[in-house]
Amino acid sequence: MKEILENLYQHKTLSKLEAKSILIDITKGIYNEYQIASFLTAFLMRNITLDEIKGFREGLLEQSIKIDLSEYNPIEVCGTGGDSKNTFNISTLTAFVLAGAKIPVAKHGNYGVSSVSGSSNVLEQLNIKFTTDANILKKCLKEASICFLHAPLFHPAMKTVAPVRKALGVKTFFNMLGPLVNPAQPKVQYVGVFSLELARIYCYLFQTENIQFTIVHSLDGFDEVSLTGSCKVINNLEENIYHPEDWKLNTIHLKEIDGGSTVEKAAEIFMNILKGKGSTAQNNVVLVNSAFAIQTYFPKINFYDAFDLAKESLFHLKALKSFQILKEITYEYLRAN
């Protein structure tokens, strides 16, 4: 590891094979936590390369638990995290809005690292149970139109890295990998990223892998459409910069989409919005992200029709119903086992 770190400190890059090999060695426990921490922080000092992210991704997927959900053709709705904005769980709420609109979602998620509450934190707090059982996950997709793939269960090799990431408390390249290592490898992806550089890498990867995609990045640093300012949106056909007024929506302030200081508060905000009782700012952020995600799944639909579908799912409590069904199915699974 000493030689690897010295090369990184000299701003040298890794080949795809080197990155893959190092990632596998890290997850096998060959390096100690101090060496891992040094390796992770080296990538905070420069942009990651395409070959590096490819290698890390291959190394992680090679050791993951696989699951085939292709019969449902689900969409992934996921943000990289790592924007340090501590917003409420926008992508997770978006996933349930899509499920309420009968769009199948295979949501990959994890505990928060640079925020108070990641998707796994809030769902666990709300008594959603996690599993790798393919039959249960397919039942969730069939009846609730959504299943949740809890990253630590599907990527057991990550247990070596998890304590180091938590102790560091900042984004690392593992945040960049999150949406890329969904164990179901869905062919439709709505992804938020924390930087324009990462958006370019994702765009290239998705294009080469024939993924139907939309990538979003708010230019003031959010890994989602935040409505706090301008937003870059890239899909298979084009890329544009949008402003809230382009959607006839008001620009909002960060404090209006704050996620709270505890997991309990995050769960309270989550359920309040899911029950149709969110503020205008909260609702609009969820709806605009949901509209883009719906367009990703149905590219021929226009934005305003997609926005209306999202409103129907949220305010007619169809999204809440999907959540309740998911909760019931996972609870029954837990009770039976």
Phi and psi in degrees as a GROMACS rama.xvg file:
@    title "Ramachandran Plot"
@    xaxis  label "Phi"
@    yaxis  label "Psi"
@TYPE xy
-57.4303  -45.7265  LYS-2
-65.1987  -40.2232  GLU-3
-60.494  -47.1271  ILE-4
-64.8663  -41.2178  LEU-5
-62.1302  -38.2342  GLU-6
-66.3476  -40.9074  ASN-7
-65.9656  -39.4598  LEU-8
-65.6969  -22.2425  TYR-9
-92.2389  12.8986  GLN-10
66.1832  25.4051  HIS-11
-81.3519  153.246  LYS-12
-107.898  165.111  THR-13
-100.234  146.708  LEU-14
-74.6893  167.037  SER-15
-59.7281  -42.8022  LYS-16
-64.7338  -41.2154  LEU-17
-63.5773  -45.6135  GLU-18
-60.5589  -44.422  ALA-19
-61.7522  -46.0142  LYS-20
-62.6834  -42.7792  SER-21
-65.792  -43.0389  ILE-22
-59.6027  -44.9448  LEU-23
-63.9219  -42.0918  ILE-24
-63.1764  -39.3039  ASP-25
-61.1511  -48.1639  ILE-26
-71.2554  -19.2528  THR-27
-84.6868  -2.50697  LYS-28
80.8295  20.0475  GLY-29
-70.8394  -30.3315  ILE-30
-106.133  151.617  TYR-31
-83.8583  171.523  ASN-32
-64.2674  -29.6093  GLU-33
-70.8219  -39.5541  TYR-34
-67.1244  -40.29  GLN-35
-63.3879  -44.7173  ILE-36
-60.5531  -42.5576  ALA-37
-63.9267  -40.6203  SER-38
-64.352  -45.2326  PHE-39
-63.2615  -43.6935  LEU-40
-70.8883  -22.3978  THR-41
-59.6179  -31.0242  ALA-42
-84.7995  -0.945577  PHE-43
-83.6184  -13.8281  LEU-44
-93.3436  -10.8229  MET-45
-154.099  165.479  ARG-46
-71.9438  142.647  ASN-47
-75  147.706  ILE-48
-92.2534  164.785  THR-49
-61.6333  -44.8781  LEU-50
-62.1847  -38.4686  ASP-51
-64.5574  -46.4632  GLU-52
-68.5266  -33.3964  ILE-53
-62.6499  -45.0359  LYS-54
-66.011  -45.2959  GLY-55
-60.4723  -42.6388  PHE-56
-61.8666  -47.9519  ARG-57
-60.6797  -41.2168  GLU-58
-62.7283  -39.0786  GLY-59
-74.6188  -43.3925  LEU-60
-65.6841  -33.9399  LEU-61
-61.0199  -29.044  GLU-62
-101.958  3.09341  GLN-63
-84.9586  162.376  SER-64
-82.0091  123.056  ILE-65
-87.608  149.824  LYS-66
-146.642  133.299  ILE-67
-102.113  109.458  ASP-68
-116.577  19.4284  LEU-69
-62.5011  -24.1055  SER-70
-63.606  -20.9527  GLU-71
-97.6523  -11.0476  TYR-72
44.7706  59.0355  ASN-73
-76.113  159.008  PRO-74
-99.9542  145.302  ILE-75
-95.0667  132.588  GLU-76
-123.432  104.349  VAL-77
-153.368  144.107  CYS-78
-109.692  154.764  GLY-79
-69.9845  -22.1157  THR-80
70.5658  -169.522  GLY-81
80.4301  8.69791  GLY-82
-90.1733  -7.24412  ASP-83
58.2889  27.3815  SER-84
-94.753  -16.4887  LYS-85
51.7903  48.1264  ASN-86
-78.3258  165.632  THR-87
-66.6172  174.425  PHE-88
-78.3676  75.8659  ASN-89
-65.9353  -47.9905  ILE-90
-66.8135  -33.4391  SER-91
-69.6003  -41.7039  THR-92
-63.8271  -40.3507  LEU-93
-57.9091  -41.6152  THR-94
-59.5154  -41.5966  ALA-95
-72.7547  -31.9994  PHE-96
-63.0607  -42.4739  VAL-97
-64.0498  -42.7734  LEU-98
-60.6908  -39.5277  ALA-99
-64.3183  -25.6093  GLY-100
-89.8496  11.8826  ALA-101
67.449  28.4762  LYS-102
-98.4616  121.047  ILE-103
-68.2425  133.056  PRO-104
-126.82  127.625  VAL-105
-109.637  91.0168  ALA-106
-86.6485  119.35  LYS-107
-96.0223  131.561  HIS-108
-154.466  169.395  GLY-109
-149.349  175.218  ASN-110
-71.4305  152.401  TYR-111
-68.389  143.89  GLY-112
-114.217  -53.978  VAL-113
-101.263  5.74466  SER-114
-131.914  166.977  SER-115
-64.8898  -42.7969  VAL-116
-139.413  109.907  SER-117
-79.9458  179.078  GLY-118
-61.0423  -38.8226  SER-119
-66.5469  -38.0704  SER-120
-59.4104  -50.3127  ASN-121
-70.4714  -38.5628  VAL-122
-70.7104  -37.7912  LEU-123
-63.4643  -41.7737  GLU-124
-61.1128  -31.1492  GLN-125
-94.5335  15.7872  LEU-126
69.4987  26.1775  ASN-127
-78.9776  130.593  ILE-128
-97.4187  143.096  LYS-129
-100.548  144.873  PHE-130
-155.017  158.502  THR-131
-107.127  4.30217  THR-132
-66.6069  113.642  ASP-133
-60.8331  -37.8152  ALA-134
-64.9685  -40.1939  ASN-135
-68.2495  -43.0844  ILE-136
-64.6327  -37.5651  LEU-137
-68.8511  -36.1183  LYS-138
-63.7618  -40.3479  LYS-139
-61.346  -44.4338  CYS-140
-65.2676  -40.4838  LEU-141
-67.6539  -41.4347  LYS-142
-98.8415  -31.7619  GLU-143
-108.82  -9.27527  ALA-144
65.2274  18.0233  SER-145
-154.748  141.823  ILE-146
-132.031  155.821  CYS-147
-116.691  126.881  PHE-148
-107.178  98.4399  LEU-149
-74.4042  112.824  HIS-150
-51.6504  -45.4954  ALA-151
-60.1895  -27.593  PRO-152
-76.4035  -38.9368  LEU-153
-85.8238  -16.6964  PHE-154
-125.126  67.6544  HIS-155
-59.94  -24.4739  PRO-156
-64.5335  -20.4201  ALA-157
-72.8562  -8.86311  MET-158
-61.7813  -25.6271  LYS-159
-68.8229  -33.1809  THR-160
-92.0727  -28.8916  VAL-161
-51.9426  -48.0378  ALA-162
-63.0745  -34.0329  PRO-163
-69.694  -44.4994  VAL-164
-60.3636  -42.8582  ARG-165
-64.8757  -41.7355  LYS-166
-66.3613  -38.2866  ALA-167
-67.7344  -42.6351  LEU-168
68.9663  17.4843  GLY-169
-127.932  165.354  VAL-170
-67.2706  145.444  LYS-171
-132.75  -178.34  THR-172
-66.6439  -13.2158  PHE-173
-67.8942  -30.4356  PHE-174
-62.0436  -40.8389  ASN-175
-64.7499  -29.9519  MET-176
-80.2765  -26.3818  LEU-177
-42.3509  -59.6615  GLY-178
-68.8835  -16.8699  PRO-179
-86.9601  -14.6072  LEU-180
-116.214  26.9333  VAL-181
-55.3596  122.918  ASN-182
-62.7939  -20.2871  PRO-183
-83.9116  -12.7511  ALA-184
45.2461  58.551  GLN-185
-62.396  150.071  PRO-186
-92.1119  1.60566  LYS-187
-127.096  128.344  VAL-188
-138.089  127.86  GLN-189
-112.903  111.727  TYR-190
-128.667  135.706  VAL-191
-105.848  137.162  GLY-192
-126.821  156.785  VAL-193
-90.6147  0.00121025  PHE-194
-152.686  156.365  SER-195
-68.3271  -34.822  LEU-196
-60.09  -42.833  GLU-197
-69.6116  -33.241  LEU-198
-60.0637  -40.3845  ALA-199
-64.3855  -42.7623  ARG-200
-63.0251  -46.2806  ILE-201
-60.5035  -44.2837  TYR-202
-58.3563  -45.6475  CYS-203
-62.4783  -47.0732  TYR-204
-61.3571  -46.8904  LEU-205
-63.8107  -38.1936  PHE-206
-64.9459  -40.6907  GLN-207
-73.6427  -17.9132  THR-208
-108.283  11.6963  GLU-209
57.4565  42.6759  ASN-210
-91.0875  137.633  ILE-211
-84.4082  115.722  GLN-212
-141.566  157.781  PHE-213
-136.989  131.754  THR-214
-117.705  131.506  ILE-215
-124.835  147.014  VAL-216
-152.649  118.691  HIS-217
-76.8455  132.388  SER-218
-67.5006  -13.7117  LEU-219
-93.4903  16.1706  ASP-220
110.037  0.656512  GLY-221
-84.1636  147.88  PHE-222
-94.3281  41.9825  ASP-223
-168.151  172.566  GLU-224
-77.3452  110.176  VAL-225
-98.2005  -17.4473  SER-226
64.4101  11.8054  LEU-227
-88.3992  -5.02712  THR-228
174.373  -155.767  GLY-229
-73.0664  155.535  SER-230
-140.286  135.975  CYS-231
-91.6207  130.503  LYS-232
-127.554  123.474  VAL-233
-122.68  131.222  ILE-234
-134.346  -169.824  ASN-235
-61.1834  -25.5089  ASN-236
-105.641  -30.1992  LEU-237
-160.75  173.473  GLU-238
-138.393  142.154  GLU-239
-143.151  158.675  ASN-240
-108.288  126.339  ILE-241
-115.63  155.982  TYR-242
-122.478  152.784  HIS-243
-51.6532  -36.3609  PRO-244
-67.6352  -20.0265  GLU-245
-63.3693  -24.6427  ASP-246
-105.824  13.1723  TRP-247
60.8623  37.0536  LYS-248
-119.417  155.829  LEU-249
-84.8144  147.097  ASN-250
-69.1805  138.527  THR-251
-117.773  171.412  ILE-252
-103.218  148.62  HIS-253
-50.026  -40.4889  LEU-254
-62.5219  -21.4559  LYS-255
-75.6246  -15.1555  GLU-256
-123.033  26.1388  ILE-257
-63.8713  145.066  ASP-258
-94.9729  1.4534  GLY-259
89.276  166.807  GLY-260
-99.325  -3.15007  SER-261
-138.702  160.908  THR-262
-63.2642  -37.5801  VAL-263
-60.0535  -43.2066  GLU-264
-67.7407  -39.1983  LYS-265
-60.8878  -41.4185  ALA-266
-66.6849  -37.5496  ALA-267
-63.3227  -45.2877  GLU-268
-61.9855  -44.6385  ILE-269
-55.8936  -51.3924  PHE-270
-70.0292  -33.8439  MET-271
-60.9886  -43.9306  ASN-272
-68.2227  -43.0114  ILE-273
-63.1373  -27.9  LEU-274
-85.7266  6.94184  LYS-275
80.255  17.6669  GLY-276
-112.967  17.6189  LYS-277
-72.7152  166.09  GLY-278
-71.8816  167.469  SER-279
-58.9735  -43.0667  THR-280
-63.4901  -46.7692  ALA-281
-60.5063  -48.0669  GLN-282
-60.4876  -45.6586  ASN-283
-64.8112  -36.9955  ASN-284
-63.9576  -43.6817  VAL-285
-64.159  -43.5969  VAL-286
-68.3754  -39.1182  LEU-287
-70.3578  -37.5855  VAL-288
-67.3773  -39.2128  ASN-289
-63.8254  -39.8102  SER-290
-61.661  -44.901  ALA-291
-65.733  -36.3032  PHE-292
-67.4564  -39.8189  ALA-293
-63.6948  -42.0958  ILE-294
-62.7216  -32.9002  GLN-295
-63.4355  -40.8065  THR-296
-77.7331  -36.6676  TYR-297
-121.977  81.6707  PHE-298
-59.5728  -21.4598  PRO-299
-83.7549  -10.7413  LYS-300
-79.277  143.151  ILE-301
-84.2443  164.796  ASN-302
-59.1845  -43.8599  PHE-303
-70.4247  -34.1223  TYR-304
-66.9547  -39.0832  ASP-305
-65.0308  -40.1051  ALA-306
-62.516  -40.3588  PHE-307
-66.3298  -39.0886  ASP-308
-61.58  -40.9894  LEU-309
-64.4357  -42.75  ALA-310
-60.9663  -42.318  LYS-311
-62.2535  -42.9507  GLU-312
-64.219  -42.9568  SER-313
-74.6937  -52.1047  LEU-314
-83.1083  -18.4473  PHE-315
-91.9038  8.03239  HIS-316
63.8795  25.6486  LEU-317
-72.2106  -36.1672  LYS-318
-63.9095  -41.5755  ALA-319
-61.7556  -40.2046  LEU-320
-62.2046  -42.1774  LYS-321
-61.0412  -41.5847  SER-322
-60.793  -46.1475  PHE-323
-63.4572  -39.5856  GLN-324
-66.4814  -43.5532  ILE-325
-58.83  -43.7295  LEU-326
-62.3328  -43.7202  LYS-327
-63.7432  -44.0882  GLU-328
-64.1722  -45.39  ILE-329
-70.7626  -31.8263  THR-330
-66.7619  -43.202  TYR-331
-63.4106  -37.9424  GLU-332
-61.6241  -45.6993  TYR-333
-62.5254  -42.7623  LEU-334
-65.4888  -35.4076  ARG-335
-76.1093  -15.2148  ALA-336
